[in-house]
Amino acid sequence: MSRSKLSKIENANTAPSVTDVDCILTAIGVSDEVKAEYMVAAREAATEATAWRLIRRLGYSRKQQQVQALESQTTLLRLFQPSLVPGLLQTPEYVRAVFARRHLSEAQLERTIGARLARQSVLYSEGKTFRFVITESVLRWRIVPPLVLVGQLDRLISASRLPNVDIRVIRSSAPQRDFPGHSFSIKDDRIVTIETVHAEMVVTDPRDIALYVSKFEGFSASACSGEEMRALIGHLRDELLREQETT
């Protein structure tokens, strides 16, 4: 957090977000009882939205650092993604393709790529669990050339073998009773982050969090995992390679 932002919060010139309150209380080391009391007050404004244009002004690399700080405090991360490969699992080439569409300067792009890749070290932290559910369409979405997508699929297969990482894929042919809507991530049972077209939303009301947990578990139950999931990704990978051989 920048000194100017902290100063504005201290002088009541700007209201702290729930994430701000969580980070400040963690940084100053208050007791769990005191932290719980303040977090209840912060959650009274349970839904916050920050337009992407404001995040762009802040800097996407700074945003990645903020997300990294939040993930470092998270024991269980559950993420549903119907559009893109989750950031923690992206290859450098895939990250570049995602942020190149944000019209950044080359220097800004390099800083943002570096910041996102730095986040991925959390996957190897002890005592943390990561659960990812993605749709099959994510694996087929051509935002990168076929051979680059092959490398991304290989990355998913290798990451799925980490003992604390569970990656599941919802087959396009699998019967469903729910609709994907949009991506969201659940950090423990305290914060849900939602990405829409125009803004990032943060939900902290326990009643709303419970809805997202239920939705995630429903998608997870209908997705394939383990060797079945790796076989599906391997099949898609082989399709891409055969396509390249015939072009």
N, C-alpha and C positions, 0 to 999 in steps of 0.2 A: 504494500500500500504506500502510495506517495505521501510525503510529508504534507503537501498542500491539502490532499484529501483528508488526512487525519486531522489537520488543523481546522478544516471546515466542519468536521464532525464535532470536534471538541468545543468549537464556538457556536454550535447549533445553527450553522449556515447551510448545512445539508443533513438530511436524515440518513443514518446508516442503514444499509440493507441487512437482512438476516445473515448473509454470508459475512458482511463486515463485522457484525457483532460477534459472530462465532470466531472469526479469526482474531479479533482484538482480545477477547476473553481467553482464548487459547494462548496467545502470545504473552499475556501478563500473568498467566498461571493461576487463575482463581480456582477455588474449590468446585467440585462437581455440583454441590448444592447451590452455590452462588450463580454458577453458569446456567443451571437449569432455570433459576428464577428470572434471569435477564433474557434468556432465550424465549421464555413464555411471552414476555412483553414484546419482544421483537416479532414474534409470529402473529401478533394481532393483525399486522398488515401482511397477510399470509401469501399473497401472490404479487410478485414484482416482475416488471417487464423492462428490458433494456433494448432499445432499438439497435440493430446492427450498425447503423450509421454512427451511433455514439461509441460503439465498441471499436469501429474503424478509427475514430478520432483518438481513442485511447491507445490504439495499436494492437493488432492481432497477436503480436509476440508477447506483449504485456498480458493480454487476456489468457494466453496459454500458460503463462507463469502463475496467474491467479488460479486457474483450474488445477495446475500441478500442486499448488499449496493445499487446495481443498481435497484433492485425491490422496495426498499424503496423510490426511487426518481420517481417511475413510477405511474401514475394515472390510466392508462388503459393498462392492459396486455391481449394480445390475443395470445393463444397458440394452435397450431395444432399438434397432436401427433398420428401417425399411428402405433407406435411400442410398447410404454410403457405407463403406467399410468403416467401422469405428476408429476414431483417431488413435487410440492406444495400439491398434493392430495394423496401422497403415505403413507401407514402405515409403522411403524418401521420395520416390518417383510419384507415388499416389498422393502424398501430401502436397507436392509441388503442383500437381494437376488440380487439386481442390482449391488451393489458395491463389493459383495463377488467374482464376476467374474473378478474383476480388480487385483486380486492377492495381496491384501494389507495385511500388518501385522494386528494382532487383534487390536493393539492400534490405528493404522491408520484407520482401519475400524470403530471403535467406535467413533473416532473424526469426521469422515466423516458423519456417521449416525446422530450424534448429531447436526452437522452443517446444514445438510439438514432439519432435523425436526425443527430447530430453525427458518429457513426461513418461515415455514408455519404460523407463527404468523401474517405475513403480511395480510393473508386472513381476519383477523378480524379488520383491520385498517379502519377507517372512511375515506370517500372521495376517495376510490380506487375501481375500477371495474375489475373483472377477468372473462374472457370468454375463456372457454376451448372447443375445438372440438376434439373428439377422434373417432377412428374407432371401430366398433364392435369387430374386431379381437383382439384389445388391451385387451378387457374384457375376452377373451378366451385364451390368450397366457399363457401357463403354466410354467412361470419361478418360480412359488412358488407352494407348494402342494395345493390341492383343498380347504381344510378348511381355509388355509391362504388367498387364493384368495377370499373366501366368505367374510372374514373380510375386504378385500380391496374393494369389491363391496359395502359392507355396508358403508364404509367410503365415497365412491363416492355419495351414496344416501344422507347421512347426510350433506356433504359439499354442495350439490346442493340446499339445503334449506336455505343456507346463503343468505341474501338479495342482496349482491353485487357479488355473484358468479353465473355464468351461465355455466352449463355443458351440452354439446350436444353430441350425439352419432350418427354416420353415420351407419345406418343399412347395413349389407352386401348385402341385397336384394334391397337397394335403387338405382334407376337409377342414373348414374353419367356421367358427361361430362368432368371430370378432373381426374387427377391421383395424388395419395398422395405423391409419391416420398420420402420425408423425413420430419422429424419434424422441426418446426420453431416456434419462439416466437417473437411477435412484442411488443415492449415497447413504448407506446404512438405512435407517428408517427416519431420517431427519430432513433430507432435501431431495426434491425432484427438479431436474433441469430439463426444460422443454425447448426445442428449437423450432420456431415457425419461420415463415418467409421473411417477416420484417423484424422479428425480435427474438431475444432469448428470454424465457420466462422461468422464474424460480418459485416453486411451491413449497411451503413449509407446514401448512396445516395438516396435522396427523390424519384427519378424515380424508383429505385429498390424496395424501401419500398412500393411504391404504387402497384407494382406487387404482393407483398406478401399480402398486405391488400385485394386486389381483390380476390386472391386465397382463403384467409381465409373466406371472406364473402360468396364466392361460396360454400365452404364446409359447412359453418354454415347454409346456407339456405336449404341445402339438408339433414340436420341432425334433429333428433327428440330431443325435449327438454321437460322440465317440467314433468308433470305426465306421459306422454308417455315414456319419457326417463327413469324415475324411474321404470316404469312397465317393460321395457325391461331389465334393470339391475336386477330387482327382479326376473324375469323369469330365467335369467342365473344363478343367485344365487341359486334358487330352483333346477335347473338342477344339480348343483354341490352337493347339499345336498342329492338329491336322488341317485346320483352316489355313494356317500359314504355309504349310507344305504345298497346298494346292493353289496358292495365289502367286 
